[in-house]
Structure formats: C-alpha cells, structure tokens
Amino acid sequence: KMNYDKVPNMISGKDLDYLTDIFNWNYGAYKCAFNASNEILDEILKKHLNKSSKVFYNAMREVLEVLESGESDE
C-alpha cells in the first residue's frame, strides 16, 4: 500500500502535468479575482473577491510546497 502523505522522490510526468494544470487554473482564477477586486467599488463584492483570491493563492502555494518537498534529499 502506498503512503500518499509523503511526496515521492520522483514525480511522474503525468503527476507533474496534473500539478501544472492545478497551478495554472488557480493562477488564472487568482489573477481574475485579484484584478477585479482592485477595479470595483462595491465593498461587499471586493471583500468576496479578496477572500477568493486568497483561496486561489493558497492553492498555488500548496502545489509549490508539494514540488519543493520532493526536492529534499533523505
């Protein structure tokens, strides 16, 4: 049985493609939400867009952390 709590030393091309897709989707959503929050005047919408952009940013960070944790030598 494989333990998925730990990133393997080698990530397959398919896994890397998947992580790239996740990162790119969240980056696009982050940019849209962040830019829109800077252009609108409605404070309620601005609040929700800022909250959304943080969610997308955190998802991008998680992908990067997965990739960074796979770089360590044990």
Number of C-alpha atoms within 10 A of each C-alpha: 3 6 7 7 6 10 15 15 13 10 14 10 9 9 11 12 12 12 19 15 12 14 20 13 14 21 17 12 17 23 14 14 20 20 14 16 21 11 9 12 10 9 10 10 13 18 12 13 21 18 15 18 23 15 15 21 18 14 18 20 14 14 15 15 13 15 18 11 13 15 13 8 6 4
